[in-house]
Amino acid sequence: MTAKYKALVLGASGLVGKALVNQLCQDERYSQVTCLVRSPLSKAQYHDPLNKIQAIVIDFEELQDYQGYFSVEHVYCCLGTTIKQAGSQSNFRRVDFQFVHVAAQLTRAQRAKSFVWISSVGANAKSRSFYLKVKGELENAILRMPQLDNAAAVRPSFLLGYRTQKRIAESVGIGIVKLLSPIMLGSLAKYRPVSANQVAYQMMQLQVF
């Protein structure tokens, strides 16, 4: 198979981002994987025998200045934080709404084939949870964006995988949900914890080839 697609990944250093970049590098359909990152990538964390990864350190506050990198077939956005890590609700919204929304706009401007990003199970613009409310508002904003026909979101529950930063509350939640997983059937199945590799795989399945 001749590699002919180029991918752009935002958030390549995160849990899902790392899994996604590794899967893209192993996919014969892709010839290049450009990663826009805040700080240099440690290539040792990625399996890239064919040197497909092109890592570009940028200022996400000025994301629009890097519009040219969005001239690819597929854009994957794995940007995301927590309110605790962000330090405030406004900082959280800047990362999880503003940065992702701008990325979608640049995808449209450069006419990429499709845009896939990470949302959350339970995302709802009318939710009482600030986190889920922001995720829901972002879904509405992107999916209603004119001339961005091939946009899709994955909605994972708790993410399983190794993190360098410890999230105690989240770890407790994951432990509880893992115990309950066997009885989480039907409409509750979507709340089962999911691996970063599974989410990355789902993102690739949503792209338009």
PyMOL CGO cylinders between C-alpha atoms (Angstrom):
from pymol import cmd
from pymol.cgo import CYLINDER

trace = [
    CYLINDER, 0.00, 0.00, 0.00, 1.35, 3.43, -0.94, 0.3, 1, 1, 1, 1, 1, 1,
    CYLINDER, 1.35, 3.43, -0.94, 1.36, 5.93, 1.93, 0.3, 1, 1, 1, 1, 1, 1,
    CYLINDER, 1.36, 5.93, 1.93, -0.44, 9.04, 0.78, 0.3, 1, 1, 1, 1, 1, 1,
    CYLINDER, -0.44, 9.04, 0.78, -2.02, 10.68, 3.80, 0.3, 1, 1, 1, 1, 1, 1,
    CYLINDER, -2.02, 10.68, 3.80, -0.56, 13.29, 6.12, 0.3, 1, 1, 1, 1, 1, 1,
    CYLINDER, -0.56, 13.29, 6.12, -1.85, 13.77, 9.64, 0.3, 1, 1, 1, 1, 1, 1,
    CYLINDER, -1.85, 13.77, 9.64, -1.65, 16.64, 12.09, 0.3, 1, 1, 1, 1, 1, 1,
    CYLINDER, -1.65, 16.64, 12.09, -1.85, 15.88, 15.81, 0.3, 1, 1, 1, 1, 1, 1,
    CYLINDER, -1.85, 15.88, 15.81, -2.40, 18.45, 18.54, 0.3, 1, 1, 1, 1, 1, 1,
    CYLINDER, -2.40, 18.45, 18.54, -1.72, 17.15, 22.04, 0.3, 1, 1, 1, 1, 1, 1,
    CYLINDER, -1.72, 17.15, 22.04, 0.74, 14.42, 21.02, 0.3, 1, 1, 1, 1, 1, 1,
    CYLINDER, 0.74, 14.42, 21.02, 2.38, 14.28, 24.45, 0.3, 1, 1, 1, 1, 1, 1,
    CYLINDER, 2.38, 14.28, 24.45, -0.81, 13.36, 26.31, 0.3, 1, 1, 1, 1, 1, 1,
    CYLINDER, -0.81, 13.36, 26.31, -2.10, 9.90, 27.18, 0.3, 1, 1, 1, 1, 1, 1,
    CYLINDER, -2.10, 9.90, 27.18, -4.25, 9.48, 24.06, 0.3, 1, 1, 1, 1, 1, 1,
    CYLINDER, -4.25, 9.48, 24.06, -1.95, 11.60, 21.93, 0.3, 1, 1, 1, 1, 1, 1,
    CYLINDER, -1.95, 11.60, 21.93, 1.00, 9.26, 22.45, 0.3, 1, 1, 1, 1, 1, 1,
    CYLINDER, 1.00, 9.26, 22.45, -1.10, 6.21, 21.64, 0.3, 1, 1, 1, 1, 1, 1,
    CYLINDER, -1.10, 6.21, 21.64, -2.48, 7.92, 18.55, 0.3, 1, 1, 1, 1, 1, 1,
    CYLINDER, -2.48, 7.92, 18.55, 0.89, 9.02, 17.19, 0.3, 1, 1, 1, 1, 1, 1,
    CYLINDER, 0.89, 9.02, 17.19, 2.24, 5.49, 17.61, 0.3, 1, 1, 1, 1, 1, 1,
    CYLINDER, 2.24, 5.49, 17.61, -0.72, 4.03, 15.74, 0.3, 1, 1, 1, 1, 1, 1,
    CYLINDER, -0.72, 4.03, 15.74, -0.40, 6.59, 12.97, 0.3, 1, 1, 1, 1, 1, 1,
    CYLINDER, -0.40, 6.59, 12.97, 3.31, 5.80, 12.58, 0.3, 1, 1, 1, 1, 1, 1,
    CYLINDER, 3.31, 5.80, 12.58, 2.47, 2.11, 12.20, 0.3, 1, 1, 1, 1, 1, 1,
    CYLINDER, 2.47, 2.11, 12.20, -0.31, 2.76, 9.67, 0.3, 1, 1, 1, 1, 1, 1,
    CYLINDER, -0.31, 2.76, 9.67, 0.95, 2.29, 6.11, 0.3, 1, 1, 1, 1, 1, 1,
    CYLINDER, 0.95, 2.29, 6.11, -1.56, 4.82, 4.80, 0.3, 1, 1, 1, 1, 1, 1,
    CYLINDER, -1.56, 4.82, 4.80, 0.31, 7.70, 6.45, 0.3, 1, 1, 1, 1, 1, 1,
    CYLINDER, 0.31, 7.70, 6.45, 3.56, 9.14, 5.14, 0.3, 1, 1, 1, 1, 1, 1,
    CYLINDER, 3.56, 9.14, 5.14, 3.92, 11.96, 7.69, 0.3, 1, 1, 1, 1, 1, 1,
    CYLINDER, 3.92, 11.96, 7.69, 2.67, 12.75, 11.20, 0.3, 1, 1, 1, 1, 1, 1,
    CYLINDER, 2.67, 12.75, 11.20, 3.13, 16.39, 12.21, 0.3, 1, 1, 1, 1, 1, 1,
    CYLINDER, 3.13, 16.39, 12.21, 2.79, 17.10, 15.93, 0.3, 1, 1, 1, 1, 1, 1,
    CYLINDER, 2.79, 17.10, 15.93, 2.19, 20.60, 17.26, 0.3, 1, 1, 1, 1, 1, 1,
    CYLINDER, 2.19, 20.60, 17.26, 3.48, 20.62, 20.83, 0.3, 1, 1, 1, 1, 1, 1,
    CYLINDER, 3.48, 20.62, 20.83, 4.23, 23.03, 23.68, 0.3, 1, 1, 1, 1, 1, 1,
    CYLINDER, 4.23, 23.03, 23.68, 7.67, 21.55, 24.37, 0.3, 1, 1, 1, 1, 1, 1,
    CYLINDER, 7.67, 21.55, 24.37, 10.05, 19.23, 22.47, 0.3, 1, 1, 1, 1, 1, 1,
    CYLINDER, 10.05, 19.23, 22.47, 8.93, 15.62, 22.13, 0.3, 1, 1, 1, 1, 1, 1,
    CYLINDER, 8.93, 15.62, 22.13, 11.02, 12.81, 23.51, 0.3, 1, 1, 1, 1, 1, 1,
    CYLINDER, 11.02, 12.81, 23.51, 11.24, 10.61, 20.43, 0.3, 1, 1, 1, 1, 1, 1,
    CYLINDER, 11.24, 10.61, 20.43, 12.19, 7.66, 22.67, 0.3, 1, 1, 1, 1, 1, 1,
    CYLINDER, 12.19, 7.66, 22.67, 8.53, 7.50, 23.79, 0.3, 1, 1, 1, 1, 1, 1,
    CYLINDER, 8.53, 7.50, 23.79, 7.33, 6.84, 20.26, 0.3, 1, 1, 1, 1, 1, 1,
    CYLINDER, 7.33, 6.84, 20.26, 7.74, 3.93, 17.87, 0.3, 1, 1, 1, 1, 1, 1,
    CYLINDER, 7.74, 3.93, 17.87, 8.71, 5.68, 14.66, 0.3, 1, 1, 1, 1, 1, 1,
    CYLINDER, 8.71, 5.68, 14.66, 11.08, 3.45, 12.64, 0.3, 1, 1, 1, 1, 1, 1,
    CYLINDER, 11.08, 3.45, 12.64, 10.28, 5.25, 9.37, 0.3, 1, 1, 1, 1, 1, 1,
    CYLINDER, 10.28, 5.25, 9.37, 10.81, 8.76, 10.83, 0.3, 1, 1, 1, 1, 1, 1,
    CYLINDER, 10.81, 8.76, 10.83, 7.29, 9.92, 10.05, 0.3, 1, 1, 1, 1, 1, 1,
    CYLINDER, 7.29, 9.92, 10.05, 7.08, 12.27, 13.05, 0.3, 1, 1, 1, 1, 1, 1,
    CYLINDER, 7.08, 12.27, 13.05, 7.69, 15.97, 12.52, 0.3, 1, 1, 1, 1, 1, 1,
    CYLINDER, 7.69, 15.97, 12.52, 7.45, 17.77, 15.88, 0.3, 1, 1, 1, 1, 1, 1,
    CYLINDER, 7.45, 17.77, 15.88, 6.90, 21.53, 15.88, 0.3, 1, 1, 1, 1, 1, 1,
    CYLINDER, 6.90, 21.53, 15.88, 7.06, 23.51, 19.14, 0.3, 1, 1, 1, 1, 1, 1,
    CYLINDER, 7.06, 23.51, 19.14, 4.47, 26.28, 19.09, 0.3, 1, 1, 1, 1, 1, 1,
    CYLINDER, 4.47, 26.28, 19.09, 2.65, 28.79, 21.27, 0.3, 1, 1, 1, 1, 1, 1,
    CYLINDER, 2.65, 28.79, 21.27, -0.96, 27.59, 21.42, 0.3, 1, 1, 1, 1, 1, 1,
    CYLINDER, -0.96, 27.59, 21.42, -2.05, 31.10, 22.38, 0.3, 1, 1, 1, 1, 1, 1,
    CYLINDER, -2.05, 31.10, 22.38, -1.08, 32.05, 18.83, 0.3, 1, 1, 1, 1, 1, 1,
    CYLINDER, -1.08, 32.05, 18.83, -2.35, 28.89, 17.14, 0.3, 1, 1, 1, 1, 1, 1,
    CYLINDER, -2.35, 28.89, 17.14, -3.71, 30.81, 14.16, 0.3, 1, 1, 1, 1, 1, 1,
    CYLINDER, -3.71, 30.81, 14.16, -0.12, 31.74, 13.23, 0.3, 1, 1, 1, 1, 1, 1,
    CYLINDER, -0.12, 31.74, 13.23, 0.53, 28.07, 12.42, 0.3, 1, 1, 1, 1, 1, 1,
    CYLINDER, 0.53, 28.07, 12.42, -2.33, 27.69, 9.97, 0.3, 1, 1, 1, 1, 1, 1,
    CYLINDER, -2.33, 27.69, 9.97, -0.10, 26.27, 7.27, 0.3, 1, 1, 1, 1, 1, 1,
    CYLINDER, -0.10, 26.27, 7.27, 0.46, 23.06, 9.24, 0.3, 1, 1, 1, 1, 1, 1,
    CYLINDER, 0.46, 23.06, 9.24, -3.26, 22.30, 8.93, 0.3, 1, 1, 1, 1, 1, 1,
    CYLINDER, -3.26, 22.30, 8.93, -2.83, 21.72, 5.19, 0.3, 1, 1, 1, 1, 1, 1,
    CYLINDER, -2.83, 21.72, 5.19, -3.07, 17.93, 5.63, 0.3, 1, 1, 1, 1, 1, 1,
    CYLINDER, -3.07, 17.93, 5.63, -5.72, 15.29, 5.04, 0.3, 1, 1, 1, 1, 1, 1,
    CYLINDER, -5.72, 15.29, 5.04, -6.55, 14.50, 8.66, 0.3, 1, 1, 1, 1, 1, 1,
    CYLINDER, -6.55, 14.50, 8.66, -6.43, 16.62, 11.80, 0.3, 1, 1, 1, 1, 1, 1,
    CYLINDER, -6.43, 16.62, 11.80, -6.54, 14.95, 15.22, 0.3, 1, 1, 1, 1, 1, 1,
    CYLINDER, -6.54, 14.95, 15.22, -7.01, 17.08, 18.32, 0.3, 1, 1, 1, 1, 1, 1,
    CYLINDER, -7.01, 17.08, 18.32, -6.12, 15.47, 21.65, 0.3, 1, 1, 1, 1, 1, 1,
    CYLINDER, -6.12, 15.47, 21.65, -5.82, 18.71, 23.61, 0.3, 1, 1, 1, 1, 1, 1,
    CYLINDER, -5.82, 18.71, 23.61, -7.29, 18.68, 27.07, 0.3, 1, 1, 1, 1, 1, 1,
    CYLINDER, -7.29, 18.68, 27.07, -6.62, 19.39, 30.72, 0.3, 1, 1, 1, 1, 1, 1,
    CYLINDER, -6.62, 19.39, 30.72, -8.39, 19.32, 34.07, 0.3, 1, 1, 1, 1, 1, 1,
    CYLINDER, -8.39, 19.32, 34.07, -9.65, 22.25, 36.10, 0.3, 1, 1, 1, 1, 1, 1,
    CYLINDER, -9.65, 22.25, 36.10, -7.12, 21.34, 38.82, 0.3, 1, 1, 1, 1, 1, 1,
    CYLINDER, -7.12, 21.34, 38.82, -4.22, 21.35, 36.36, 0.3, 1, 1, 1, 1, 1, 1,
    CYLINDER, -4.22, 21.35, 36.36, -5.46, 24.51, 34.63, 0.3, 1, 1, 1, 1, 1, 1,
    CYLINDER, -5.46, 24.51, 34.63, -5.80, 26.34, 37.94, 0.3, 1, 1, 1, 1, 1, 1,
    CYLINDER, -5.80, 26.34, 37.94, -9.15, 27.93, 37.16, 0.3, 1, 1, 1, 1, 1, 1,
    CYLINDER, -9.15, 27.93, 37.16, -12.32, 27.44, 35.15, 0.3, 1, 1, 1, 1, 1, 1,
    CYLINDER, -12.32, 27.44, 35.15, -11.31, 30.19, 32.73, 0.3, 1, 1, 1, 1, 1, 1,
    CYLINDER, -11.31, 30.19, 32.73, -7.93, 28.56, 32.05, 0.3, 1, 1, 1, 1, 1, 1,
    CYLINDER, -7.93, 28.56, 32.05, -9.63, 25.19, 31.59, 0.3, 1, 1, 1, 1, 1, 1,
    CYLINDER, -9.63, 25.19, 31.59, -12.04, 26.68, 29.08, 0.3, 1, 1, 1, 1, 1, 1,
    CYLINDER, -12.04, 26.68, 29.08, -9.19, 28.32, 27.19, 0.3, 1, 1, 1, 1, 1, 1,
    CYLINDER, -9.19, 28.32, 27.19, -7.55, 24.94, 26.58, 0.3, 1, 1, 1, 1, 1, 1,
    CYLINDER, -7.55, 24.94, 26.58, -10.55, 22.63, 26.24, 0.3, 1, 1, 1, 1, 1, 1,
    CYLINDER, -10.55, 22.63, 26.24, -12.78, 25.01, 24.28, 0.3, 1, 1, 1, 1, 1, 1,
    CYLINDER, -12.78, 25.01, 24.28, -10.83, 27.87, 22.73, 0.3, 1, 1, 1, 1, 1, 1,
    CYLINDER, -10.83, 27.87, 22.73, -7.76, 25.99, 21.50, 0.3, 1, 1, 1, 1, 1, 1,
    CYLINDER, -7.76, 25.99, 21.50, -9.82, 23.10, 20.09, 0.3, 1, 1, 1, 1, 1, 1,
    CYLINDER, -9.82, 23.10, 20.09, -12.32, 25.45, 18.46, 0.3, 1, 1, 1, 1, 1, 1,
    CYLINDER, -12.32, 25.45, 18.46, -9.54, 27.44, 16.78, 0.3, 1, 1, 1, 1, 1, 1,
    CYLINDER, -9.54, 27.44, 16.78, -8.02, 24.16, 15.56, 0.3, 1, 1, 1, 1, 1, 1,
    CYLINDER, -8.02, 24.16, 15.56, -11.36, 23.26, 13.97, 0.3, 1, 1, 1, 1, 1, 1,
    CYLINDER, -11.36, 23.26, 13.97, -11.53, 26.67, 12.29, 0.3, 1, 1, 1, 1, 1, 1,
    CYLINDER, -11.53, 26.67, 12.29, -8.01, 26.27, 10.88, 0.3, 1, 1, 1, 1, 1, 1,
    CYLINDER, -8.01, 26.27, 10.88, -8.91, 22.79, 9.66, 0.3, 1, 1, 1, 1, 1, 1,
    CYLINDER, -8.91, 22.79, 9.66, -11.83, 24.28, 7.75, 0.3, 1, 1, 1, 1, 1, 1,
    CYLINDER, -11.83, 24.28, 7.75, -9.71, 27.14, 6.39, 0.3, 1, 1, 1, 1, 1, 1,
    CYLINDER, -9.71, 27.14, 6.39, -7.09, 24.73, 5.03, 0.3, 1, 1, 1, 1, 1, 1,
    CYLINDER, -7.09, 24.73, 5.03, -9.76, 22.34, 3.71, 0.3, 1, 1, 1, 1, 1, 1,
    CYLINDER, -9.76, 22.34, 3.71, -8.49, 19.21, 5.43, 0.3, 1, 1, 1, 1, 1, 1,
    CYLINDER, -8.49, 19.21, 5.43, -10.59, 16.12, 4.75, 0.3, 1, 1, 1, 1, 1, 1,
    CYLINDER, -10.59, 16.12, 4.75, -11.73, 15.72, 8.36, 0.3, 1, 1, 1, 1, 1, 1,
    CYLINDER, -11.73, 15.72, 8.36, -11.32, 16.80, 11.97, 0.3, 1, 1, 1, 1, 1, 1,
    CYLINDER, -11.32, 16.80, 11.97, -11.60, 14.49, 14.98, 0.3, 1, 1, 1, 1, 1, 1,
    CYLINDER, -11.60, 14.49, 14.98, -11.28, 15.55, 18.61, 0.3, 1, 1, 1, 1, 1, 1,
    CYLINDER, -11.28, 15.55, 18.61, -11.74, 14.14, 22.11, 0.3, 1, 1, 1, 1, 1, 1,
    CYLINDER, -11.74, 14.14, 22.11, -14.88, 15.12, 23.98, 0.3, 1, 1, 1, 1, 1, 1,
    CYLINDER, -14.88, 15.12, 23.98, -16.31, 13.23, 26.97, 0.3, 1, 1, 1, 1, 1, 1,
    CYLINDER, -16.31, 13.23, 26.97, -19.09, 10.83, 27.80, 0.3, 1, 1, 1, 1, 1, 1,
    CYLINDER, -19.09, 10.83, 27.80, -21.93, 12.91, 29.20, 0.3, 1, 1, 1, 1, 1, 1,
    CYLINDER, -21.93, 12.91, 29.20, -20.94, 16.08, 27.34, 0.3, 1, 1, 1, 1, 1, 1,
    CYLINDER, -20.94, 16.08, 27.34, -23.94, 18.40, 27.43, 0.3, 1, 1, 1, 1, 1, 1,
    CYLINDER, -23.94, 18.40, 27.43, -24.12, 22.18, 27.03, 0.3, 1, 1, 1, 1, 1, 1,
    CYLINDER, -24.12, 22.18, 27.03, -26.89, 22.22, 29.67, 0.3, 1, 1, 1, 1, 1, 1,
    CYLINDER, -26.89, 22.22, 29.67, -25.03, 20.11, 32.22, 0.3, 1, 1, 1, 1, 1, 1,
    CYLINDER, -25.03, 20.11, 32.22, -24.61, 21.35, 35.78, 0.3, 1, 1, 1, 1, 1, 1,
    CYLINDER, -24.61, 21.35, 35.78, -21.03, 20.07, 35.65, 0.3, 1, 1, 1, 1, 1, 1,
    CYLINDER, -21.03, 20.07, 35.65, -18.76, 22.83, 34.37, 0.3, 1, 1, 1, 1, 1, 1,
    CYLINDER, -18.76, 22.83, 34.37, -16.49, 20.24, 32.73, 0.3, 1, 1, 1, 1, 1, 1,
    CYLINDER, -16.49, 20.24, 32.73, -19.31, 18.50, 30.85, 0.3, 1, 1, 1, 1, 1, 1,
    CYLINDER, -19.31, 18.50, 30.85, -20.94, 21.84, 30.02, 0.3, 1, 1, 1, 1, 1, 1,
    CYLINDER, -20.94, 21.84, 30.02, -17.77, 23.11, 28.30, 0.3, 1, 1, 1, 1, 1, 1,
    CYLINDER, -17.77, 23.11, 28.30, -17.40, 19.82, 26.42, 0.3, 1, 1, 1, 1, 1, 1,
    CYLINDER, -17.40, 19.82, 26.42, -21.02, 20.04, 25.27, 0.3, 1, 1, 1, 1, 1, 1,
    CYLINDER, -21.02, 20.04, 25.27, -20.71, 23.67, 24.20, 0.3, 1, 1, 1, 1, 1, 1,
    CYLINDER, -20.71, 23.67, 24.20, -17.63, 22.77, 22.17, 0.3, 1, 1, 1, 1, 1, 1,
    CYLINDER, -17.63, 22.77, 22.17, -19.45, 19.90, 20.43, 0.3, 1, 1, 1, 1, 1, 1,
    CYLINDER, -19.45, 19.90, 20.43, -22.27, 22.27, 19.50, 0.3, 1, 1, 1, 1, 1, 1,
    CYLINDER, -22.27, 22.27, 19.50, -19.88, 24.96, 18.24, 0.3, 1, 1, 1, 1, 1, 1,
    CYLINDER, -19.88, 24.96, 18.24, -17.85, 22.59, 16.05, 0.3, 1, 1, 1, 1, 1, 1,
    CYLINDER, -17.85, 22.59, 16.05, -20.64, 20.41, 14.70, 0.3, 1, 1, 1, 1, 1, 1,
    CYLINDER, -20.64, 20.41, 14.70, -22.63, 23.51, 13.70, 0.3, 1, 1, 1, 1, 1, 1,
    CYLINDER, -22.63, 23.51, 13.70, -19.65, 25.15, 12.01, 0.3, 1, 1, 1, 1, 1, 1,
    CYLINDER, -19.65, 25.15, 12.01, -20.47, 25.80, 8.33, 0.3, 1, 1, 1, 1, 1, 1,
    CYLINDER, -20.47, 25.80, 8.33, -18.26, 24.16, 5.70, 0.3, 1, 1, 1, 1, 1, 1,
    CYLINDER, -18.26, 24.16, 5.70, -16.74, 21.72, 8.17, 0.3, 1, 1, 1, 1, 1, 1,
    CYLINDER, -16.74, 21.72, 8.17, -18.71, 18.68, 7.13, 0.3, 1, 1, 1, 1, 1, 1,
    CYLINDER, -18.71, 18.68, 7.13, -16.44, 15.88, 8.32, 0.3, 1, 1, 1, 1, 1, 1,
    CYLINDER, -16.44, 15.88, 8.32, -16.01, 16.67, 12.01, 0.3, 1, 1, 1, 1, 1, 1,
    CYLINDER, -16.01, 16.67, 12.01, -16.50, 14.04, 14.69, 0.3, 1, 1, 1, 1, 1, 1,
    CYLINDER, -16.50, 14.04, 14.69, -15.83, 13.59, 18.39, 0.3, 1, 1, 1, 1, 1, 1,
    CYLINDER, -15.83, 13.59, 18.39, -15.00, 10.54, 20.47, 0.3, 1, 1, 1, 1, 1, 1,
    CYLINDER, -15.00, 10.54, 20.47, -16.65, 10.49, 23.90, 0.3, 1, 1, 1, 1, 1, 1,
    CYLINDER, -16.65, 10.49, 23.90, -14.57, 8.34, 26.24, 0.3, 1, 1, 1, 1, 1, 1,
    CYLINDER, -14.57, 8.34, 26.24, -15.27, 7.71, 29.90, 0.3, 1, 1, 1, 1, 1, 1,
    CYLINDER, -15.27, 7.71, 29.90, -12.34, 7.28, 32.32, 0.3, 1, 1, 1, 1, 1, 1,
    CYLINDER, -12.34, 7.28, 32.32, -9.08, 6.74, 30.45, 0.3, 1, 1, 1, 1, 1, 1,
    CYLINDER, -9.08, 6.74, 30.45, -6.83, 3.83, 31.36, 0.3, 1, 1, 1, 1, 1, 1,
    CYLINDER, -6.83, 3.83, 31.36, -3.09, 4.18, 30.93, 0.3, 1, 1, 1, 1, 1, 1,
    CYLINDER, -3.09, 4.18, 30.93, 0.10, 5.35, 32.58, 0.3, 1, 1, 1, 1, 1, 1,
    CYLINDER, 0.10, 5.35, 32.58, 0.31, 9.05, 33.42, 0.3, 1, 1, 1, 1, 1, 1,
    CYLINDER, 0.31, 9.05, 33.42, 3.37, 10.87, 34.69, 0.3, 1, 1, 1, 1, 1, 1,
    CYLINDER, 3.37, 10.87, 34.69, 1.09, 13.18, 36.70, 0.3, 1, 1, 1, 1, 1, 1,
    CYLINDER, 1.09, 13.18, 36.70, -0.92, 11.53, 39.45, 0.3, 1, 1, 1, 1, 1, 1,
    CYLINDER, -0.92, 11.53, 39.45, -4.63, 12.32, 39.61, 0.3, 1, 1, 1, 1, 1, 1,
    CYLINDER, -4.63, 12.32, 39.61, -5.80, 10.86, 42.91, 0.3, 1, 1, 1, 1, 1, 1,
    CYLINDER, -5.80, 10.86, 42.91, -9.52, 11.60, 42.55, 0.3, 1, 1, 1, 1, 1, 1,
    CYLINDER, -9.52, 11.60, 42.55, -9.55, 10.25, 39.03, 0.3, 1, 1, 1, 1, 1, 1,
    CYLINDER, -9.55, 10.25, 39.03, -7.60, 7.13, 40.08, 0.3, 1, 1, 1, 1, 1, 1,
    CYLINDER, -7.60, 7.13, 40.08, -10.19, 6.42, 42.78, 0.3, 1, 1, 1, 1, 1, 1,
    CYLINDER, -10.19, 6.42, 42.78, -12.99, 6.92, 40.26, 0.3, 1, 1, 1, 1, 1, 1,
    CYLINDER, -12.99, 6.92, 40.26, -11.34, 4.58, 37.77, 0.3, 1, 1, 1, 1, 1, 1,
    CYLINDER, -11.34, 4.58, 37.77, -10.93, 1.93, 40.45, 0.3, 1, 1, 1, 1, 1, 1,
    CYLINDER, -10.93, 1.93, 40.45, -14.60, 2.08, 41.36, 0.3, 1, 1, 1, 1, 1, 1,
    CYLINDER, -14.60, 2.08, 41.36, -15.78, 2.01, 37.75, 0.3, 1, 1, 1, 1, 1, 1,
    CYLINDER, -15.78, 2.01, 37.75, -13.48, -0.92, 36.92, 0.3, 1, 1, 1, 1, 1, 1,
    CYLINDER, -13.48, -0.92, 36.92, -15.08, -2.91, 39.74, 0.3, 1, 1, 1, 1, 1, 1,
    CYLINDER, -15.08, -2.91, 39.74, -18.54, -2.06, 38.43, 0.3, 1, 1, 1, 1, 1, 1,
    CYLINDER, -18.54, -2.06, 38.43, -17.70, -2.64, 34.73, 0.3, 1, 1, 1, 1, 1, 1,
    CYLINDER, -17.70, -2.64, 34.73, -19.02, -6.23, 34.61, 0.3, 1, 1, 1, 1, 1, 1,
    CYLINDER, -19.02, -6.23, 34.61, -22.52, -5.04, 35.52, 0.3, 1, 1, 1, 1, 1, 1,
    CYLINDER, -22.52, -5.04, 35.52, -22.41, -1.89, 33.38, 0.3, 1, 1, 1, 1, 1, 1,
    CYLINDER, -22.41, -1.89, 33.38, -24.57, -3.11, 30.53, 0.3, 1, 1, 1, 1, 1, 1,
    CYLINDER, -24.57, -3.11, 30.53, -26.89, -1.50, 27.99, 0.3, 1, 1, 1, 1, 1, 1,
    CYLINDER, -26.89, -1.50, 27.99, -26.99, 2.28, 28.37, 0.3, 1, 1, 1, 1, 1, 1,
    CYLINDER, -26.99, 2.28, 28.37, -24.38, 2.11, 31.14, 0.3, 1, 1, 1, 1, 1, 1,
    CYLINDER, -24.38, 2.11, 31.14, -21.76, 0.45, 28.94, 0.3, 1, 1, 1, 1, 1, 1,
    CYLINDER, -21.76, 0.45, 28.94, -20.54, 3.83, 27.67, 0.3, 1, 1, 1, 1, 1, 1,
    CYLINDER, -20.54, 3.83, 27.67, -19.35, 4.67, 31.19, 0.3, 1, 1, 1, 1, 1, 1,
    CYLINDER, -19.35, 4.67, 31.19, -16.88, 1.78, 31.33, 0.3, 1, 1, 1, 1, 1, 1,
    CYLINDER, -16.88, 1.78, 31.33, -13.23, 2.88, 31.51, 0.3, 1, 1, 1, 1, 1, 1,
    CYLINDER, -13.23, 2.88, 31.51, -11.43, 2.69, 28.18, 0.3, 1, 1, 1, 1, 1, 1,
    CYLINDER, -11.43, 2.69, 28.18, -7.76, 2.44, 27.24, 0.3, 1, 1, 1, 1, 1, 1,
    CYLINDER, -7.76, 2.44, 27.24, -5.94, 5.25, 25.48, 0.3, 1, 1, 1, 1, 1, 1,
    CYLINDER, -5.94, 5.25, 25.48, -5.17, 2.83, 22.64, 0.3, 1, 1, 1, 1, 1, 1,
    CYLINDER, -5.17, 2.83, 22.64, -8.88, 2.16, 22.15, 0.3, 1, 1, 1, 1, 1, 1,
    CYLINDER, -8.88, 2.16, 22.15, -9.69, 5.87, 22.02, 0.3, 1, 1, 1, 1, 1, 1,
    CYLINDER, -9.69, 5.87, 22.02, -6.87, 6.46, 19.52, 0.3, 1, 1, 1, 1, 1, 1,
    CYLINDER, -6.87, 6.46, 19.52, -8.18, 3.62, 17.37, 0.3, 1, 1, 1, 1, 1, 1,
    CYLINDER, -8.18, 3.62, 17.37, -11.70, 5.08, 17.48, 0.3, 1, 1, 1, 1, 1, 1,
    CYLINDER, -11.70, 5.08, 17.48, -10.37, 8.46, 16.39, 0.3, 1, 1, 1, 1, 1, 1,
    CYLINDER, -10.37, 8.46, 16.39, -8.71, 6.92, 13.35, 0.3, 1, 1, 1, 1, 1, 1,
    CYLINDER, -8.71, 6.92, 13.35, -11.89, 5.08, 12.43, 0.3, 1, 1, 1, 1, 1, 1,
    CYLINDER, -11.89, 5.08, 12.43, -13.78, 8.39, 12.33, 0.3, 1, 1, 1, 1, 1, 1,
    CYLINDER, -13.78, 8.39, 12.33, -11.51, 10.00, 9.76, 0.3, 1, 1, 1, 1, 1, 1,
    CYLINDER, -11.51, 10.00, 9.76, -12.58, 10.23, 6.13, 0.3, 1, 1, 1, 1, 1, 1,
    CYLINDER, -12.58, 10.23, 6.13, -10.20, 8.36, 3.81, 0.3, 1, 1, 1, 1, 1, 1,
]
cmd.load_cgo(trace, "trace")
